[in-house]
């Protein structure tokens, strides 16, 4: 499985910030699940067909068990190892990728977790770790607009430069620990 690690490392600071901003905008636009749902998702970018110009972003949801973090983390990593480091091949994983990327040309971007909203006015919260170590956290309102957005690295979104946040509240907590372990494994599995 290919990752975007080398590509991001080879971009200028401004180029990487613009790419991260584009990825974030696409991630914000993606559909969210049912209220109260927690999903771990793996992000992929499909390059355009020869002669084309449109990239496609899709996510693959990996099923989790409702257990303490060490067991969830161990099982999730074991499933990745059994699938040879390709989240698309994990038993029980969302198979929607087959339509978006039937040739499995998608390049791995990172892993995230989505918590759908149960509070009035909030659609959900998403945290993610990209392959370039960028940590992102955002909260969407009912209009699907970010009411809170933080990134550990600079982003350029719709021409606006967003500086990195010195402290992302979810870092070091269980959901980020889980996705960080998965990203570390998947960055090196390909």
Residue frames as a rotation matrix with the C-alpha (Angstrom) as fourth column:
UNK 1
0.584 0.811 0.000 0.00
0.811 -0.584 0.000 0.00
0.000 0.000 -1.000 0.00
UNK 2
-0.333 -0.681 0.652 1.37
0.654 -0.665 -0.360 3.38
0.679 0.307 0.667 -0.98
UNK 3
0.276 0.381 -0.882 1.37
0.877 -0.475 0.069 6.28
-0.393 -0.793 -0.466 1.47
UNK 4
0.778 0.070 0.624 1.56
0.383 -0.840 -0.384 10.03
0.498 0.538 -0.680 0.93
UNK 5
0.718 -0.504 -0.480 4.48
0.462 -0.171 0.870 10.32
-0.521 -0.847 0.110 3.35
UNK 6
-0.293 -0.924 0.247 7.22
0.819 -0.109 0.564 10.98
-0.494 0.367 0.788 0.77
UNK 7
-0.065 0.345 0.936 5.07
0.806 -0.536 0.253 13.33
0.589 0.771 -0.243 -1.28
UNK 8
0.899 0.437 0.025 4.25
0.323 -0.701 0.636 15.52
0.296 -0.564 -0.771 1.73
UNK 9
0.475 -0.799 -0.368 7.88
0.503 -0.096 0.859 15.49
-0.722 -0.593 0.356 2.86
UNK 10
-0.387 -0.683 0.620 8.97
0.888 -0.096 0.449 16.64
-0.247 0.724 0.643 -0.62
UNK 11
0.407 0.615 0.676 6.61
0.742 -0.654 0.147 19.62
0.532 0.441 -0.722 -0.77
UNK 12
-0.635 -0.502 0.587 7.57
0.108 -0.810 -0.576 23.15
0.765 -0.303 0.569 0.26
UNK 13
-0.899 0.289 -0.330 6.07
0.332 -0.042 -0.942 24.36
-0.286 -0.956 -0.058 3.53
UNK 14
-0.515 0.726 -0.455 3.43
-0.697 -0.664 -0.270 26.33
-0.499 0.178 0.848 1.63
UNK 15
-0.411 0.329 -0.850 2.65
-0.684 0.506 0.526 23.42
0.603 0.798 0.018 -0.70
UNK 16
-0.783 0.093 -0.615 2.23
0.379 0.855 -0.353 21.02
0.493 -0.510 -0.705 2.20
UNK 17
-0.814 0.503 -0.291 -0.01
0.034 -0.458 -0.888 23.53
-0.580 -0.733 0.356 4.04
UNK 18
-0.396 0.675 -0.623 -2.19
-0.911 -0.372 0.176 23.88
-0.113 0.637 0.762 0.93
UNK 19
-0.487 0.185 -0.853 -2.45
-0.283 0.891 0.355 20.11
0.826 0.415 -0.382 0.48
UNK 20
-0.883 0.173 -0.437 -3.33
0.467 0.423 -0.776 19.62
0.051 -0.889 -0.454 4.16
UNK 21
-0.682 0.648 -0.337 -5.98
-0.408 -0.721 -0.561 22.35
-0.607 -0.245 0.756 3.79
UNK 22
-0.347 0.541 -0.766 -7.51
-0.854 0.155 0.496 20.62
0.387 0.826 0.409 0.76
UNK 23
-0.651 0.061 -0.757 -7.57
0.173 0.982 -0.070 17.30
0.739 -0.176 -0.650 2.59
UNK 24
-0.899 0.321 -0.298 -9.19
0.265 -0.144 -0.954 18.93
-0.349 -0.936 0.044 5.61
UNK 25
-0.515 0.744 -0.425 -11.90
-0.799 -0.597 -0.076 20.55
-0.310 0.301 0.902 3.46
UNK 26
-0.320 0.375 -0.870 -12.70
-0.544 0.679 0.493 17.17
0.776 0.631 -0.013 1.90
UNK 27
-0.806 -0.033 -0.591 -12.75
0.396 0.711 -0.581 15.49
0.439 -0.703 -0.560 5.30
UNK 28
-0.828 0.533 -0.173 -15.20
-0.200 -0.570 -0.797 18.10
-0.524 -0.625 0.578 6.60
UNK 29
-0.333 0.718 -0.611 -17.50
-0.943 -0.236 0.236 17.46
0.025 0.655 0.755 3.62
UNK 30
-0.773 0.007 -0.634 -17.61
-0.144 0.972 0.188 13.69
0.617 0.237 -0.750 4.14
UNK 31
0.252 0.966 0.055 -20.83
-0.358 0.040 0.933 12.26
0.899 -0.255 0.356 5.59
UNK 32
-0.691 -0.369 0.622 -21.12
-0.699 0.121 -0.705 11.50
0.185 -0.921 -0.342 9.27
UNK 33
-0.768 0.322 -0.553 -22.80
0.248 0.947 0.206 8.51
0.590 0.021 -0.807 10.88
UNK 34
0.283 0.945 -0.161 -25.62
0.417 0.030 0.908 8.07
0.863 -0.324 -0.386 13.33
UNK 35
0.320 -0.124 0.939 -25.75
-0.676 -0.724 0.135 10.10
0.663 -0.679 -0.316 16.59
UNK 36
0.650 -0.143 0.746 -23.64
-0.673 0.347 0.653 8.56
-0.352 -0.927 0.129 19.35
UNK 37
0.957 -0.274 0.090 -21.56
0.284 0.835 -0.472 6.52
0.054 0.477 0.877 16.89
UNK 38
0.389 -0.914 -0.116 -17.74
-0.580 -0.341 0.740 6.23
-0.716 -0.220 -0.663 17.19
UNK 39
0.969 -0.051 0.240 -15.86
0.221 0.612 -0.759 5.22
-0.108 0.789 0.605 14.05
UNK 40
0.013 -0.984 -0.176 -12.17
-0.068 -0.176 0.982 4.76
-0.998 -0.001 -0.069 13.26
UNK 41
0.929 0.343 0.142 -11.52
0.138 0.036 -0.990 5.66
-0.344 0.939 -0.014 9.66
UNK 42
-0.157 -0.973 0.169 -8.55
0.504 0.068 0.861 5.39
-0.849 0.220 0.480 7.32
UNK 43
0.592 0.385 -0.708 -8.16
-0.233 -0.759 -0.608 8.06
-0.772 0.525 -0.359 4.65
UNK 44
-0.179 -0.594 0.784 -7.10
0.704 0.479 0.524 7.44
-0.687 0.646 0.332 1.04
UNK 45
0.181 0.137 -0.974 -6.48
-0.504 -0.837 -0.211 9.72
-0.844 0.530 -0.083 -1.92
UNK 46
0.312 -0.012 0.950 -7.00
0.663 0.719 -0.208 8.31
-0.680 0.695 0.232 -5.42
UNK 47
-0.600 -0.566 -0.565 -4.89
-0.042 -0.683 0.729 9.98
-0.799 0.461 0.386 -8.11
UNK 48
0.287 0.746 -0.601 -6.66
-0.697 -0.268 -0.665 10.96
-0.657 0.610 0.443 -11.33
UNK 49
0.605 -0.023 0.796 -6.87
0.479 0.809 -0.341 8.57
-0.636 0.587 0.501 -14.24
UNK 50
-0.530 -0.826 0.193 -4.32
0.643 -0.243 0.727 9.25
-0.553 0.509 0.660 -16.99
UNK 51
-0.686 0.216 0.695 -5.32
0.485 -0.576 0.658 12.51
0.542 0.789 0.291 -18.66
UNK 52
0.424 0.898 -0.116 -7.66
0.647 -0.211 0.733 13.39
0.634 -0.385 -0.671 -15.77
UNK 53
-0.428 -0.578 0.694 -7.32
-0.061 -0.748 -0.661 16.07
0.902 -0.325 0.285 -13.13
UNK 54
0.340 0.670 0.660 -9.69
-0.732 -0.252 0.633 15.06
0.591 -0.698 0.405 -10.33
UNK 55
-0.834 -0.521 -0.180 -8.42
-0.218 0.612 -0.760 13.43
0.506 -0.595 -0.624 -7.20
UNK 56
0.331 0.939 -0.094 -10.89
-0.267 0.189 0.945 11.54
0.905 -0.288 0.313 -5.01
UNK 57
-0.720 -0.463 0.517 -10.75
-0.609 0.065 -0.791 11.22
0.333 -0.884 -0.329 -1.23
UNK 58
0.359 0.847 -0.393 -12.45
-0.346 0.511 0.787 8.33
0.867 -0.147 0.476 0.52
UNK 59
-0.325 -0.399 0.857 -12.42
-0.943 0.068 -0.326 6.72
0.072 -0.914 -0.399 3.92
UNK 60
-0.105 0.231 -0.967 -12.56
-0.081 0.967 0.240 3.12
0.991 0.104 -0.083 5.08
UNK 61
0.301 0.303 0.904 -14.18
-0.909 -0.195 0.368 2.48
0.288 -0.933 0.217 8.46
UNK 62
-0.563 -0.505 -0.654 -12.50
-0.193 0.850 -0.490 -0.21
0.804 -0.150 -0.576 10.56
UNK 63
0.550 0.829 -0.103 -14.85
-0.101 0.189 0.977 -1.97
0.829 -0.527 0.188 12.98
UNK 64
-0.563 -0.694 0.450 -13.91
-0.528 -0.117 -0.841 -1.83
0.636 -0.711 -0.301 16.66
UNK 65
-0.075 0.492 -0.867 -14.82
0.637 0.693 0.338 -3.83
0.767 -0.527 -0.365 19.69
UNK 66
0.462 0.302 0.834 -16.17
-0.398 -0.769 0.500 -2.14
0.792 -0.563 -0.235 22.82
UNK 67
0.605 -0.400 -0.688 -13.34
0.736 0.611 0.292 -2.96
0.303 -0.683 0.664 25.21
UNK 68
0.676 -0.449 -0.584 -10.67
0.169 -0.677 0.716 -1.03
-0.717 -0.583 -0.382 27.15
UNK 69
0.724 -0.354 -0.592 -8.15
-0.656 -0.619 -0.432 0.86
-0.213 0.701 -0.681 24.99
UNK 70
-0.325 -0.932 0.162 -5.26
-0.769 0.360 0.529 -1.66
-0.551 0.048 -0.833 25.25
UNK 71
-0.288 0.291 0.913 -7.49
0.305 0.931 -0.200 -4.49
-0.908 0.221 -0.356 23.96
UNK 72
0.798 0.598 -0.074 -9.01
0.163 -0.333 -0.929 -2.31
-0.580 0.729 -0.363 21.21
UNK 73
0.451 -0.716 -0.533 -5.56
-0.835 -0.549 0.030 -1.12
-0.314 0.431 -0.846 20.15
UNK 74
-0.494 -0.674 0.549 -4.09
-0.474 0.738 0.480 -4.63
-0.729 -0.023 -0.684 20.18
UNK 75
0.039 0.603 0.797 -6.96
0.486 0.685 -0.543 -6.07
-0.873 0.408 -0.267 18.18
UNK 76
0.877 0.298 -0.377 -6.95
-0.120 -0.622 -0.774 -3.19
-0.465 0.724 -0.510 15.65
UNK 77
0.089 -0.929 -0.360 -3.20
-0.930 -0.207 0.303 -3.60
-0.356 0.308 -0.882 15.07
UNK 78
-0.507 -0.221 0.833 -3.54
-0.109 0.975 0.192 -7.38
-0.855 0.007 -0.519 14.82
UNK 79
0.505 0.765 0.400 -6.26
0.404 0.201 -0.892 -6.95
-0.763 0.612 -0.208 12.18
UNK 80
0.734 -0.304 -0.607 -3.99
-0.608 -0.691 -0.391 -4.59
-0.301 0.656 -0.692 10.22
UNK 81
-0.357 -0.916 0.181 -1.15
-0.753 0.397 0.524 -7.11
-0.552 0.050 -0.832 10.35
UNK 82
-0.249 0.352 0.902 -3.47
0.286 0.917 -0.279 -9.89
-0.925 0.188 -0.329 9.15
UNK 83
0.798 0.583 0.152 -4.53
0.358 -0.256 -0.898 -7.62
-0.485 0.771 -0.413 6.26
UNK 84
0.073 -0.896 0.438 -0.86
0.996 0.088 0.014 -7.00
-0.052 0.435 0.899 5.36
UNK 85
-0.590 -0.367 -0.719 -1.11
0.504 -0.863 0.028 -3.34
-0.631 -0.346 0.694 6.39
UNK 86
-0.898 0.378 0.227 -4.06
0.008 -0.501 0.866 -2.46
0.441 0.779 0.446 4.14
UNK 87
-0.786 0.607 0.118 -7.13
-0.282 -0.182 -0.942 -1.21
-0.551 -0.773 0.314 6.06
UNK 88
-0.174 0.743 -0.646 -9.33
-0.984 -0.101 0.149 -1.95
0.045 0.661 0.749 3.04
UNK 89
-0.201 0.002 -0.980 -8.72
-0.383 0.920 0.080 -5.68
0.902 0.392 -0.184 3.55
UNK 90
-0.915 -0.068 0.397 -9.55
-0.402 0.207 -0.892 -5.87
-0.022 -0.976 -0.217 7.27
UNK 91
-0.653 0.726 -0.213 -12.46
0.605 0.670 0.429 -8.32
0.454 0.151 -0.878 7.80
UNK 92
0.099 0.833 -0.545 -15.64
0.973 -0.195 -0.121 -6.37
-0.207 -0.519 -0.830 8.42
UNK 93
-0.666 -0.377 -0.643 -14.20
0.271 -0.926 0.261 -3.07
-0.694 -0.001 0.720 7.11
UNK 94
0.350 0.781 -0.517 -16.47
-0.180 -0.486 -0.855 -0.81
-0.919 0.393 -0.030 5.09
UNK 95
-0.236 -0.421 0.876 -16.35
0.684 0.568 0.457 -1.95
-0.690 0.707 0.154 1.45
UNK 96
0.767 0.579 -0.277 -17.48
0.267 -0.681 -0.682 1.34
-0.583 0.449 -0.677 -0.12
UNK 97
0.017 -0.863 -0.505 -13.92
-0.469 -0.453 0.758 1.83
-0.883 0.224 -0.412 -1.36
UNK 98
-0.383 -0.181 0.906 -14.50
0.508 0.778 0.371 -0.82
-0.771 0.602 -0.206 -4.03
UNK 99
0.586 0.644 0.492 -16.63
0.786 -0.304 -0.538 1.64
-0.196 0.702 -0.685 -6.00
UNK 100
0.912 -0.238 -0.333 -14.35
-0.221 -0.971 0.090 4.66
-0.345 -0.008 -0.939 -5.45
UNK 101
0.089 -0.980 -0.178 -11.10
-0.978 -0.120 0.170 2.76
-0.188 0.159 -0.969 -5.99
UNK 102
0.908 0.408 0.100 -11.63
-0.389 0.907 -0.164 -0.68
-0.158 0.110 0.981 -7.57
UNK 103
0.617 -0.740 -0.267 -7.95
0.115 0.420 -0.900 -0.98
0.779 0.524 0.344 -8.53
UNK 104
0.796 -0.268 -0.542 -6.76
0.567 0.018 0.824 -0.08
-0.211 -0.963 0.167 -5.00
UNK 105
0.083 -0.755 0.650 -4.69
0.707 -0.416 -0.572 2.80
0.702 0.507 0.500 -6.40
UNK 106
0.839 0.357 0.411 -5.55
0.007 -0.761 0.649 4.96
0.545 -0.541 -0.641 -3.39
UNK 107
-0.291 -0.956 0.032 -2.64
0.208 -0.096 -0.973 6.40
0.934 -0.277 0.227 -1.43
UNK 108
0.281 0.384 -0.879 -2.89
0.901 0.211 0.380 6.21
0.332 -0.899 -0.287 2.37
UNK 109
0.077 -0.148 0.986 -3.17
0.045 -0.987 -0.152 9.67
0.996 0.056 -0.070 4.02
UNK 110
-0.804 -0.290 0.519 -3.78
-0.469 -0.227 -0.854 8.96
0.366 -0.930 0.047 7.67
UNK 111
-0.435 0.642 -0.631 -6.25
0.657 0.705 0.265 7.66
0.615 -0.300 -0.729 10.24
UNK 112
-0.701 0.272 0.659 -8.94
-0.489 -0.857 -0.166 9.40
0.520 -0.438 0.733 12.21
UNK 113
-0.723 0.590 -0.359 -11.81
0.689 0.583 -0.430 8.91
-0.044 -0.558 -0.829 14.58
UNK 114
-0.662 0.601 0.448 -15.26
-0.240 -0.736 0.633 10.40
0.710 0.312 0.631 14.24
UNK 115
-0.784 0.493 -0.376 -17.71
0.546 0.260 -0.797 10.91
-0.295 -0.830 -0.473 17.07
UNK 116
-0.444 0.686 0.577 -21.16
0.440 -0.394 0.807 11.86
0.781 0.612 -0.127 15.86
UNK 117
-0.848 0.021 0.529 -22.99
-0.338 -0.790 -0.511 14.50
0.407 -0.613 0.677 17.82
UNK 118
-0.277 0.815 -0.509 -25.62
0.832 0.468 0.297 13.90
0.480 -0.342 -0.808 20.41
UNK 119
-0.493 0.068 -0.868 -25.51
0.563 -0.735 -0.378 17.51
-0.663 -0.675 0.324 21.70
UNK 120
0.631 0.763 0.143 -27.95
0.639 -0.405 -0.654 20.01
-0.441 0.504 -0.743 20.21
UNK 121
0.876 -0.204 -0.437 -26.33
-0.354 -0.887 -0.295 22.09
-0.328 0.414 -0.850 17.49
UNK 122
-0.164 -0.986 -0.018 -23.33
-0.836 0.129 0.534 19.78
-0.524 0.103 -0.846 17.03
UNK 123
0.658 0.341 -0.672 -23.10
-0.700 0.606 -0.378 17.24
0.279 0.719 0.637 14.18
UNK 124
0.913 -0.364 -0.183 -19.87
0.398 0.893 0.208 15.63
0.087 -0.263 0.961 15.34
UNK 125
0.561 -0.827 -0.041 -16.20
-0.669 -0.482 0.566 15.79
-0.487 -0.290 -0.824 16.17
UNK 126
0.930 -0.362 -0.069 -13.38
0.228 0.712 -0.664 14.38
0.290 0.601 0.745 14.07
UNK 127
0.476 -0.879 0.016 -9.76
-0.559 -0.288 0.778 13.87
-0.679 -0.379 -0.628 15.06
UNK 128
0.980 -0.192 0.053 -7.11
0.163 0.616 -0.771 12.68
0.115 0.764 0.635 12.63
UNK 129
0.253 -0.963 -0.091 -3.39
-0.238 -0.153 0.959 12.08
-0.938 -0.221 -0.268 12.29
UNK 130
0.903 0.005 -0.430 -1.96
-0.430 0.021 -0.902 12.42
0.004 1.000 0.021 8.80
UNK 131
0.783 -0.621 -0.040 1.09
0.606 0.775 -0.179 10.51
0.142 0.116 0.983 7.60
UNK 132
0.003 -0.801 0.598 3.20
0.299 -0.570 -0.765 13.70
0.954 0.181 0.238 7.95
UNK 133
-0.613 -0.200 -0.765 2.40
0.752 0.149 -0.642 13.67
0.242 -0.968 0.059 11.72
UNK 134
-0.774 0.407 0.486 -0.15
-0.372 -0.912 0.171 16.51
0.513 -0.048 0.857 11.46
UNK 135
-0.697 0.630 -0.342 -2.81
0.693 0.471 -0.545 16.21
-0.183 -0.617 -0.765 14.15
UNK 136
-0.780 0.536 0.323 -6.21
-0.234 -0.729 0.644 17.71
0.580 0.427 0.694 13.32
UNK 137
-0.651 0.682 -0.334 -9.35
0.702 0.372 -0.608 18.18
-0.290 -0.630 -0.720 15.38
UNK 138
-0.895 0.418 0.154 -12.60
-0.316 -0.840 0.441 19.81
0.314 0.346 0.884 14.30
UNK 139
-0.595 0.803 -0.033 -16.20
0.463 0.309 -0.830 20.09
-0.657 -0.509 -0.556 15.49
UNK 140
-0.884 0.341 0.320 -19.07
0.204 -0.334 0.920 20.64
0.420 0.879 0.226 13.05
UNK 141
-0.683 0.730 0.009 -22.36
-0.442 -0.404 -0.801 22.40
-0.582 -0.551 0.598 13.70
UNK 142
0.027 0.807 0.590 -25.76
0.248 0.566 -0.786 21.39
-0.968 0.168 -0.185 12.30
UNK 143
0.804 0.227 -0.549 -24.99
-0.399 -0.478 -0.782 23.34
-0.441 0.848 -0.294 9.12
UNK 144
0.768 -0.571 0.291 -21.91
0.629 0.759 -0.171 21.13
-0.123 0.315 0.941 8.64
UNK 145
0.554 -0.593 0.584 -19.61
-0.109 -0.748 -0.655 24.11
0.825 0.300 -0.479 9.28
UNK 146
-0.156 -0.690 -0.707 -16.58
0.740 0.392 -0.547 23.98
0.655 -0.608 0.449 11.62
UNK 147
0.828 0.378 0.414 -17.20
-0.018 -0.720 0.693 25.73
0.560 -0.581 -0.590 14.93
UNK 148
0.601 -0.737 0.310 -13.83
-0.494 -0.038 0.869 24.54
-0.628 -0.675 -0.386 16.27
UNK 149
0.927 -0.373 -0.027 -10.77
0.182 0.513 -0.839 23.70
0.327 0.773 0.544 14.19
UNK 150
0.556 -0.820 0.139 -7.21
-0.653 -0.326 0.684 23.05
-0.515 -0.471 -0.716 15.29
UNK 151
0.904 -0.393 -0.171 -4.18
0.153 0.669 -0.728 21.61
0.400 0.631 0.664 13.52
UNK 152
0.649 -0.727 -0.225 -0.67
0.389 0.064 0.919 20.92
-0.654 -0.684 0.324 14.78
UNK 153
-0.557 -0.789 0.260 0.75
0.654 -0.223 0.723 22.22
-0.512 0.573 0.640 11.46
UNK 154
-0.569 0.284 -0.772 -0.11
-0.387 -0.920 -0.052 25.18
-0.725 0.269 0.634 9.29
UNK 155
-0.204 0.600 0.774 -3.07
0.803 0.555 -0.218 24.84
-0.560 0.576 -0.595 6.91
UNK 156
-0.881 0.148 -0.449 -4.19
-0.351 -0.841 0.411 26.90
-0.317 0.520 0.793 3.94
UNK 157
-0.459 0.827 0.324 -7.96
0.759 0.555 -0.340 26.60
-0.461 0.090 -0.883 3.58
UNK 158
0.522 0.703 0.483 -9.79
0.852 -0.417 -0.315 28.53
-0.020 0.577 -0.817 0.83
UNK 159
0.240 -0.541 0.806 -6.82
0.420 -0.691 -0.589 30.88
0.875 0.480 0.062 0.56
UNK 160
0.678 0.042 0.734 -6.78
-0.570 -0.601 0.560 31.61
0.464 -0.798 -0.384 4.30
UNK 161
-0.259 -0.865 -0.431 -3.64
-0.097 0.467 -0.879 30.69
0.961 -0.185 -0.205 6.23
UNK 162
0.827 0.519 0.214 -4.42
-0.308 0.100 0.946 29.01
0.470 -0.849 0.243 9.57
UNK 163
-0.138 -0.950 0.279 -1.49
-0.835 -0.039 -0.548 28.88
0.532 -0.309 -0.789 12.00
UNK 164
-0.302 -0.013 -0.953 -0.75
0.239 0.967 -0.089 25.72
0.923 -0.255 -0.289 13.96
UNK 165
0.677 0.574 0.462 -2.39
-0.382 -0.262 0.886 25.35
0.629 -0.776 0.042 17.36
UNK 166
-0.316 -0.892 0.325 -0.01
-0.769 0.040 -0.638 25.00
0.556 -0.451 -0.698 20.29
UNK 167
-0.874 0.055 0.483 -2.34
-0.337 0.647 -0.684 22.67
-0.350 -0.760 -0.547 22.19
UNK 168
-0.318 0.790 -0.524 -4.91
-0.556 0.293 0.778 20.28
0.768 0.539 0.346 20.74
UNK 169
-0.029 0.320 0.947 -7.04
-1.000 0.001 -0.031 19.10
-0.011 -0.948 0.319 23.68
UNK 170
0.869 0.494 0.041 -7.49
-0.492 0.870 -0.038 15.50
-0.054 0.013 0.998 22.47
UNK 171
0.221 -0.854 -0.470 -3.76
-0.469 0.330 -0.819 14.75
0.855 0.402 -0.328 22.01
UNK 172
-0.752 -0.641 0.153 -2.46
-0.468 0.356 -0.809 12.09
0.465 -0.680 -0.567 24.38
UNK 173
-0.220 0.758 0.614 -5.97
-0.817 0.201 -0.541 10.85
-0.534 -0.620 0.575 25.17
UNK 174
-0.203 0.059 0.977 -7.32
-0.010 0.998 -0.063 7.39
-0.979 -0.022 -0.202 24.28
UNK 175
0.808 0.502 0.309 -8.81
0.243 0.194 -0.950 8.04
-0.537 0.843 0.035 20.82
UNK 176
0.714 -0.609 -0.347 -5.63
-0.691 -0.528 -0.494 9.82
0.118 0.592 -0.797 19.65
UNK 177
-0.179 -0.787 0.590 -3.45
-0.767 0.487 0.417 7.12
-0.616 -0.378 -0.691 21.21
UNK 178
0.246 0.365 0.898 -5.38
0.230 0.878 -0.420 4.53
-0.942 0.310 0.132 19.19
UNK 179
0.978 0.175 0.114 -5.14
0.146 -0.178 -0.973 6.37
-0.150 0.968 -0.199 15.87
UNK 180
0.462 -0.879 -0.114 -1.49
-0.879 -0.471 0.071 7.30
-0.116 0.068 -0.991 16.48
UNK 181
-0.197 -0.537 0.821 -0.59
-0.389 0.811 0.437 3.62
-0.900 -0.233 -0.368 16.90
UNK 182
0.503 0.457 0.734 -2.46
0.474 0.565 -0.676 2.71
-0.723 0.687 0.068 13.70
UNK 183
0.962 -0.185 -0.201 -0.83
-0.273 -0.651 -0.708 5.52
0.000 0.736 -0.677 11.69
UNK 184
0.138 -0.974 0.179 2.63
-0.881 -0.038 0.472 4.56
-0.453 -0.223 -0.863 12.93
UNK 185
-0.132 -0.147 0.980 2.06
0.076 0.985 0.158 0.96
-0.988 0.095 -0.118 11.84
UNK 186
0.651 0.521 0.553 0.48
0.543 0.189 -0.818 1.81
-0.531 0.832 -0.160 8.48
UNK 187
0.763 -0.466 -0.447 3.13
-0.591 -0.783 -0.192 4.43
-0.261 0.411 -0.874 7.57
UNK 188
-0.220 -0.969 0.115 5.75
-0.885 0.247 0.395 1.71
-0.411 -0.015 -0.911 7.78
UNK 189
0.104 0.328 0.939 3.72
-0.036 0.945 -0.326 -1.28
-0.994 0.000 0.110 6.53
UNK 190
0.954 0.296 0.049 3.81
0.046 0.015 -0.999 -0.20
-0.296 0.955 0.001 2.90
